Amino acid sequence: MKTFILAGGSGTRLWPMSRRNYPKQFLKINNGKSFLQQTIARLSGLVSLKDIIFITNDKYQFHVKSDISEILRCTQDEQANTPAHIILEPMSKNTAPAIALGVKYCIEKLGCGLDELIYVLPSDQMIKNEDEDMFKKYMKYAEEVAKDNYMATFGIKPLKPETGYGYIKVRRLKEEGRRKKAEEINYLKVEKFVEKPDRETAQKYVDSGDYYWNSGMFAFTIGTAIKELNKHAPQIGEFLDKNFDDMLKEFGRMPSLSIDYAVMEKSDKVAVIPMDLYWNDIGSWDSFFEILEKDESGNAKIGDILTTDTKNCLIIGDKRLIATVGLEDCLVVDTADATLIAKKGCSQKVRDVIGKLEKDNRKEAVEHTCTYRPWGSYTVLEEGGRYKIKRIIVNKNAKLSLQRHKHRSEHWVVIKGIAKVTIGEKELIVRENESAYIPKTAVHRLENQGETSLEIIEVQNGEYLGEDDIERIDDIYGR
């Protein structure tokens, strides 16, 4: 039994917190755990960490590794020292190519047979803690359905006319009763998949009782997946004849198709397992509002928030105080460099904002003022024509690349921890309230050999201060 966790999405509808370089699956907005970490935790007792395959793309690999490392530091899992299986897509190609790549990895790298069960889960969904035992039961049901050579998908009983989800219409022709732990397994055949509807149509779907939300979660055996891909998406299935490394090299030639469109909508071997539990794909700020606790006025608040005559609002702050007066049914999301203010019910249109930002080449569409790197992070505190000031955090036992800059000098002041600094042939130990100066074009490296985080203030001076003015000479992260 293996699980694919798909962690390559961009999550733009949760802007300004989710951005292209740091999408929603890595956000830790509410309970200190990212959505990816919550997905991993949800599988505890069902699938071991060594049997999870993370499928993401190259620019997110260090976010995935960081989230996994945090899980390992907190777990007593006997497999804690087992390296994670991470597949890096050269480019985003939707879910069907990603699943095909995962299937090939399981066969070639893990020695899986055609009867191996595969679960496929997105990395950015929410299931309430009290429903997680029921979630695991549904997963076990799917194992039995998959053994009947079906591609199982999980349909969520709709609670309201949601326009942000796809729907599955079922045909109530077969309710299969196999016994597993004295419980009956019911599954339904699919009549059709439906794209995101308008509100009036969505209400009709809910009223009919024949439609379920499309969860984007699946279960099948490797043999069934190969058979159905070859039959319904041969332009993807043909790549399964290649070895894994060649398949990865030629990944860009595969069509960008969802598994729904490539297989599920065409196959007669698809079964829906109805799920009656709380599920949310956190696809918008409206849906995020639903999962948060509310105050007596119906407001969901995170951060330093002061409300007066404010009702039914989502208000999320970063580091500064947010005060609201006379607001009702509004969304306010504040970050260091951008603030979103919208009416509830309109948050699906956030993608229009992203489109405008991208058209204007605005950096706010791509990155935060705080940027994450495999060794830690940096935050731009201030910048001007010929200077930039950063706060840099280097994780314990981590180090930056050996590098140099053509157009700027740097001055480092240690504010916490002990830094090992390499400048040319010299190595320095720099302690709190001490500093080091790196001249323009000097080969240098910053390293934290301690057991706590290293924090420094970096002041850059020069005629050009872009992040692309880095010549890496040696890098342990392979960049």
DRENRO-303398 format. One record per residue (C-alpha): residue in one letter; residue number from 1; x negated, y, z. Coordinates in pm, whole numbers, always signed. Layout:
BEGIN
   resn   resi       px       py       pz
      A    NUM        X        Y        Z
...
//
This chain:
BEGIN
   resn   resi       px       py       pz
      M      1       +0       +0       +0
      K      2     -146     +333     -111
      T      3      -19     +692     -103
      F      4      -90     +973     -349
      I      5      -65    +1317     -190
      L      6      -39    +1579     -464
      A      7     -218    +1893     -346
      G      8     -287    +2092     -662
      G      9      +11    +2329     -680
      S     10      -17    +2708     -672
      G     11     +288    +2787     -455
      T     12     +330    +3140     -588
      R     13     +682    +3191     -451
      L     14     +541    +3229      -97
      W     15     +336    +3533     -201
      P     16     +179    +3738      -42
      M     17      +66    +3464     +201
      S     18      +29    +3197      -68
      R     19     -201    +3298     -354
      R     20     -367    +3121     -641
      N     21     -694    +3066     -452
      Y     22     -520    +2970     -126
      P     23     -176    +2819     -202
      K     24     +103    +2724      +35
      Q     25       -2    +2364     +110
      F     26     -297    +2504     +307
      L     27     -105    +2774     +496
      K     28      -80    +2748     +875
      I     29     +205    +2987     +932
      N     30     +406    +2844    +1217
      N     31     +265    +2558    +1425
      G     32     -109    +2571    +1363
      K     33     -103    +2287    +1110
      S     34     -102    +2333     +734
      F     35     +175    +2176     +527
      L     36      -86    +1931     +394
      Q     37     -185    +1831     +747
      Q     38     +180    +1784     +840
      T     39     +222    +1555     +537
      I     40      -74    +1344     +650
      A     41      +57    +1326    +1008
      R     42     +401    +1218     +881
      L     43     +243     +902     +737
      S     44      +96     +794    +1072
      G     45     +197     +435    +1145
      L     46     +304     +381     +785
      V     47      -16     +429     +584
      S     48     -371     +444     +717
      L     49     -582     +746     +631
      K     50     -817     +520     +432
      D     51     -524     +432     +201
      I     52     -437     +793     +113
      I     53     -558     +934     -219
      F     54     -555    +1314     -240
      I     55     -509    +1448     -592
      T     56     -598    +1814     -630
      N     57     -813    +2032     -852
      D     58    -1170    +2143     -819
      K     59    -1102    +2489     -677
      Y     60     -905    +2343     -385
      Q     61    -1139    +2057     -295
      F     62    -1295    +2230       +6
      H     63     -955    +2332     +145
      V     64     -846    +1967     +125
      K     65    -1169    +1847     +287
      S     66    -1137    +2106     +564
      D     67     -780    +2001     +644
      I     68     -879    +1634     +648
      S     69    -1178    +1709     +874
      E     70     -951    +1881    +1125
      I     71     -722    +1578    +1124
      L     72    -1019    +1347    +1183
      R     73    -1147    +1558    +1473
      C     74     -809    +1525    +1644
      T     75     -727    +1161    +1568
      Q     76     -822     +836    +1731
      D     77     -765     +654    +1402
      E     78    -1004     +360    +1373
      Q     79    -1070     +472    +1015
      A     80    -1184     +819    +1123
      N     81    -1532     +768     +979
      T     82    -1405     +648     +642
      P     83    -1467     +903     +363
      A     84    -1146    +1040     +218
      H     85    -1041     +951     -136
      I     86    -1015    +1281     -325
      I     87     -953    +1298     -699
      L     88    -1041    +1632     -856
      E     89     -847    +1718    -1169
      P     90    -1053    +1930    -1411
      M     91     -739    +2137    -1474
      S     92     -374    +2144    -1372
      K     93     -170    +1908    -1589
      N     94     +151    +1848    -1391
      T     95     +250    +1533    -1205
      A     96     +255    +1261    -1474
      P     97     -116    +1290    -1570
      A     98     -205    +1323    -1200
      I     99      -20    +1001    -1115
      A    100     -177     +819    -1412
      L    101     -521     +927    -1292
      G    102     -441     +806     -941
      V    103     -322     +469    -1073
      K    104     -647     +421    -1265
      Y    105     -850     +519     -956
      C    106     -668     +256     -747
      I    107     -732      -17    -1003
      E    108    -1094      +61    -1080
      K    109    -1234     +215     -760
      L    110    -1022      +43     -493
      G    111     -964     -293     -659
      C    112     -584     -276     -644
      G    113     -368     -526     -830
      L    114      -56     -466    -1035
      D    115     +169     -546     -738
      E    116      +14     -274     -519
      L    117     +280      -36     -385
      I    118     +222     +336     -445
      Y    119     +397     +620     -265
      V    120     +378     +967     -423
      L    121     +434    +1267     -195
      P    122     +399    +1642     -251
      S    123     +181    +1819       +7
      D    124     +407    +2117      +74
      Q    125     +735    +1983     +212
      M    126     +895    +1993     +555
      I    127    +1073    +1714     +742
      K    128    +1172    +1782    +1101
      N    129     +988    +1588    +1371
      E    130    +1308    +1425    +1494
      D    131    +1369    +1283    +1144
      E    132    +1022    +1137    +1088
      D    133    +1113     +789    +1215
      M    134    +1405     +782     +971
      F    135    +1171     +906     +695
      K    136     +945     +606     +757
      K    137    +1243     +370     +739
      Y    138    +1336     +511     +399
      M    139     +977     +459     +286
      K    140     +997      +96     +393
      Y    141    +1326      +60     +203
      A    142    +1146     +183     -105
      E    143     +896      -99      -75
      E    144    +1178     -349     -125
      V    145    +1326     -155     -417
      A    146     +986     -127     -587
      K    147     +942     -505     -559
      D    148    +1247     -534     -787
      N    149    +1038     -352    -1053
      Y    150    +1214      -19    -1006
      M    151    +1063     +328    -1000
      A    152    +1219     +453     -677
      T    153    +1288     +820     -622
      F    154    +1425     +976     -306
      G    155    +1739    +1189     -327
      I    156    +1824    +1426      -45
      K    157    +2187    +1465      +53
      P    158    +2255    +1833      -32
      L    159    +2361    +2058     +252
      K    160    +2443    +2364      +42
      P    161    +2440    +2488     -321
      E    162    +2064    +2540     -349
      T    163    +1951    +2696     -678
      G    164    +1580    +2638     -619
      Y    165    +1596    +2257     -642
      G    166    +1644    +2008     -922
      Y    167    +1931    +1758     -885
      I    168    +1985    +1390     -958
      K    169    +2327    +1264    -1063
      V    170    +2386     +903     -963
      R    171    +2599     +624    -1107
      R    172    +2760     +424     -831
      L    173    +2734      +98    -1018
      K    174    +2509      -92     -787
      E    175    +2454      -94     -417
      E    176    +2195     -357     -352
      G    177    +2193     -517       -8
      R    178    +1866     -680      +79
      R    179    +1798     -747     +442
      K    180    +1496     -591     +603
      K    181    +1483     -584     +980
      A    182    +1858     -643     +990
      E    183    +1929     -321     +800
      E    184    +2092     -283     +460
      I    185    +1904     -114     +179
      N    186    +2131      +91      -46
      Y    187    +2007     +234     -371
      L    188    +2183     +390     -665
      K    189    +2115     +403    -1037
      V    190    +2044     +738    -1204
      E    191    +2281     +890    -1456
      K    192    +2073    +1200    -1525
      F    193    +1826    +1451    -1384
      V    194    +1937    +1815    -1383
      E    195    +1719    +2125    -1378
      K    196    +1769    +2404    -1126
      P    197    +2129    +2525    -1169
      D    198    +2298    +2858    -1107
      R    199    +2491    +2895     -780
      E    200    +2835    +2816     -922
      T    201    +2710    +2496    -1086
      A    202    +2519    +2397     -772
      Q    203    +2838    +2432     -568
      K    204    +3016    +2194     -807
      Y    205    +2735    +1944     -765
      V    206    +2762    +1957     -387
      D    207    +3143    +1927     -394
      S    208    +3136    +1623     -626
      G    209    +2929    +1407     -393
      D    210    +2753    +1250     -693
      Y    211    +2443    +1467     -686
      Y    212    +2132    +1467     -470
      W    213    +1846    +1709     -443
      N    214    +1540    +1582     -627
      S    215    +1275    +1550     -356
      G    216     +977    +1488     -586
      M    217     +885    +1180     -378
      F    218     +848     +841     -547
      A    219     +757     +477     -487
      F    220     +663     +207     -737
      T    221     +414      -69     -800
      I    222     +112       -9    -1018
      G    223     +241     -262    -1272
      T    224     +578      -88    -1305
      A    225     +413     +253    -1340
      I    226     +185     +131    -1621
      K    227     +473      -39    -1802
      E    228     +702     +265    -1783
      L    229     +430     +515    -1879
      N    230     +336     +305    -2181
      K    231     +699     +276    -2284
      H    232     +821     +633    -2228
      A    233     +505     +847    -2229
      P    234     +253     +660    -2452
      Q    235      +54     +979    -2500
      I    236      -32     +947    -2129
      G    237      -19     +567    -2100
      E    238     -290     +521    -2363
      F    239     -541     +687    -2131
      L    240     -496     +400    -1885
      D    241     -694     +180    -2126
      K    242    -1002     +393    -2059
      N    243    -1226     +363    -1755
      F    244    -1171     +617    -1479
      D    245    -1471     +838    -1556
      D    246    -1381     +864    -1926
      M    247    -1020     +931    -1836
      L    248    -1136    +1216    -1615
      K    249    -1359    +1359    -1888
      E    250    -1071    +1355    -2138
      F    251     -810    +1471    -1888
      G    252     -757    +1795    -2077
      R    253     -621    +1602    -2376
      M    254     -326    +1471    -2180
      P    255       +5    +1656    -2220
      S    256     +123    +1860    -1923
      L    257     +436    +1668    -1824
      S    258     +613    +1610    -1496
      I    259     +673    +1247    -1400
      D    260    +1046    +1330    -1407
      Y    261    +1036    +1438    -1771
      A    262     +779    +1180    -1883
      V    263     +940     +872    -1727
      M    264    +1222     +918    -1476
      E    265    +1469    +1086    -1713
      K    266    +1419     +818    -1980
      S    267    +1374     +491    -1796
      D    268    +1649     +243    -1708
      K    269    +1433     +119    -1421
      V    270    +1484     +416    -1190
      A    271    +1665     +384     -858
      V    272    +1761     +658     -614
      I    273    +1729     +598     -243
      P    274    +1964     +847      -72
      M    275    +1802    +1021     +225
      D    276    +2020    +1171     +494
      L    277    +1773    +1381     +693
      Y    278    +1644    +1737     +713
      W    279    +1415    +1807     +418
      N    280    +1287    +2135     +280
      D    281    +1032    +2192       +4
      I    282     +950    +2543     +135
      G    283     +988    +2673     -217
      S    284    +1075    +3028     -114
      W    285    +1084    +3262     +184
      D    286    +1456    +3194     +212
      S    287    +1387    +2824     +263
      F    288    +1104    +2900     +506
      F    289    +1346    +3115     +709
      E    290    +1566    +2808     +758
      I    291    +1304    +2607     +946
      L    292    +1212    +2874    +1201
      E    293    +1366    +2937    +1541
      K    294    +1585    +3248    +1557
      D    295    +1638    +3506    +1830
      E    296    +1981    +3609    +1958
      S    297    +2028    +3835    +1654
      G    298    +1942    +3560    +1405
      N    299    +1594    +3694    +1330
      A    300    +1295    +3467    +1267
      K    301     +979    +3649    +1378
      I    302     +609    +3565    +1363
      G    303     +351    +3816    +1486
      D    304     +375    +4145    +1674
      I    305     +734    +4234    +1581
      L    306     +966    +4497    +1734
      T    307    +1327    +4492    +1611
      T    308    +1609    +4741    +1668
      D    309    +1959    +4683    +1525
      T    310    +1810    +4414    +1302
      K    311    +1999    +4096    +1215
      N    312    +1935    +3774    +1022
      C    313    +1592    +3878     +898
      L    314    +1262    +3699     +843
      I    315     +976    +3917     +961
      I    316     +616    +3791     +949
      G    317     +326    +4009    +1056
      D    318      -48    +3970    +1032
      K    319     -255    +4188    +1265
      R    320      -52    +4507    +1297
      L    321     +274    +4590    +1467
      I    322     +586    +4578    +1249
      A    323     +890    +4770    +1371
      T    324    +1228    +4744    +1196
      V    325    +1542    +4952    +1243
      G    326    +1886    +4879    +1099
      L    327    +1784    +4592     +871
      E    328    +2011    +4300     +789
      D    329    +1952    +3994     +570
      C    330    +1601    +4104     +470
      L    331    +1261    +3940     +426
      V    332     +947    +4122     +539
      V    333     +610    +3949     +497
      D    334     +299    +4152     +578
      T    335      -65    +4063     +506
      A    336     -385    +4266     +522
      D    337     -358    +4394     +164
      A    338       +3    +4341      +51
      T    339     +355    +4353     +194
      L    340     +669    +4191      +53
      I    341    +1012    +4341     +132
      A    342    +1312    +4170      -23
      K    343    +1678    +4093      +28
      K    344    +1752    +3742     +143
      G    345    +1874    +3536     -149
      C    346    +1635    +3706     -391
      S    347    +1309    +3539     -288
      Q    348    +1302    +3315     -598
      K    349    +1222    +3635     -791
      V    350     +887    +3665     -614
      R    351     +738    +3484     -913
      D    352     +832    +3792    -1119
      V    353     +610    +3998     -888
      I    354     +327    +3753     -946
      G    355     +376    +3783    -1322
      K    356     +338    +4161    -1305
      L    357      +30    +4137    -1083
      E    358     -133    +3888    -1318
      K    359      -49    +4102    -1621
      D    360     -226    +4395    -1454
      N    361     -519    +4173    -1346
      R    362     -455    +4258     -982
      K    363     -669    +4062     -738
      E    364     -372    +4043     -499
      A    365     -227    +3768     -719
      V    366     -535    +3552     -674
      E    367     -707    +3606     -341
      H    368     -670    +3744      +10
      T    369     -902    +3988     +182
      C    370    -1007    +3675     +372
      T    371    -1167    +3425     +133
      Y    372    -1241    +3064     +229
      R    373    -1558    +2884     +131
      P    374    -1680    +2530     +206
      W    375    -1912    +2671     +474
      G    376    -1653    +2902     +639
      S    377    -1495    +3230     +535
      Y    378    -1550    +3600     +480
      T    379    -1321    +3899     +521
      V    380    -1373    +4230     +343
      L    381    -1338    +4500     +612
      E    382    -1408    +4803     +395
      E    383    -1555    +4889      +57
      G    384    -1647    +5195     -142
      G    385    -1838    +5297     -452
      R    386    -2176    +5154     -353
      Y    387    -2107    +4962      -32
      K    388    -1901    +4674     +103
      I    389    -1866    +4555     +464
      K    390    -1775    +4193     +541
      R    391    -1713    +3982     +847
      I    392    -1863    +3639     +778
      I    393    -1788    +3320     +974
      V    394    -2014    +3020     +922
      N    395    -1885    +2689    +1059
      K    396    -2104    +2486    +1293
      N    397    -2382    +2293    +1117
      A    398    -2297    +2469     +788
      K    399    -2507    +2684     +559
      L    400    -2465    +2906     +256
      S    401    -2642    +2836      -71
      L    402    -3001    +2943     -127
      Q    403    -2940    +3244     -349
      R    404    -3036    +3589     -465
      H    405    -2865    +3903     -598
      K    406    -2986    +4128     -876
      H    407    -2783    +4435     -791
      R    408    -2746    +4457     -413
      S    409    -2928    +4435      -82
      E    410    -2770    +4295     +234
      H    411    -2801    +4371     +603
      W    412    -2681    +4104     +848
      V    413    -2596    +4176    +1213
      V    414    -2517    +3876    +1433
      I    415    -2218    +3935    +1661
      K    416    -2169    +3575    +1783
      G    417    -2392    +3268    +1777
      I    418    -2745    +3215    +1651
      A    419    -2838    +3240    +1283
      K    420    -3123    +3077    +1097
      V    421    -3216    +3314     +815
      T    422    -3442    +3232     +523
      I    423    -3593    +3526     +329
      G    424    -3845    +3420      +68
      E    425    -4104    +3205     +248
      K    426    -4003    +3329     +596
      E    427    -3759    +3168     +838
      L    428    -3612    +3380    +1118
      I    429    -3395    +3303    +1420
      V    430    -3151    +3591    +1465
      R    431    -2948    +3614    +1787
      E    432    -2651    +3824    +1895
      N    433    -2705    +4199    +1849
      E    434    -3008    +4133    +1628
      S    435    -3025    +4179    +1253
      A    436    -3199    +4081     +930
      Y    437    -3244    +4276     +607
      I    438    -3241    +4106     +266
      P    439    -3388    +4320      -14
      K    440    -3248    +4314     -366
      T    441    -3362    +4004     -567
      A    442    -3501    +3830     -253
      V    443    -3425    +3456     -228
      H    444    -3233    +3401      +95
      R    445    -3003    +3173     +292
      L    446    -2786    +3199     +604
      E    447    -2746    +2890     +821
      N    448    -2568    +2797    +1144
      Q    449    -2746    +2520    +1328
      G    450    -2540    +2567    +1643
      E    451    -2235    +2384    +1778
      T    452    -2010    +2692    +1767
      S    453    -1912    +2925    +1484
      L    454    -2159    +3190    +1372
      E    455    -2016    +3538    +1309
      I    456    -2201    +3819    +1139
      I    457    -2127    +4160     +992
      E    458    -2270    +4198     +644
      V    459    -2330    +4540     +489
      Q    460    -2393    +4533     +113
      N    461    -2548    +4825      -77
      G    462    -2601    +4851     -451
      E    463    -2476    +4957     -790
      Y    464    -2267    +4639     -835
      L    465    -2107    +4439     -552
      G    466    -1903    +4173     -736
      E    467    -1896    +3813     -614
      D    468    -2038    +3699     -947
      D    469    -2373    +3862     -864
      I    470    -2493    +3537     -707
      E    471    -2768    +3320     -852
      R    472    -2756    +2990     -663
      I    473    -3089    +2810     -642
      D    474    -2980    +2528     -409
      D    475    -2635    +2441     -277
      I    476    -2535    +2141      -66
      Y    477    -2176    +2176     -190
      G    478    -2269    +2128     -556
      R    479    -2138    +2463     -678
//
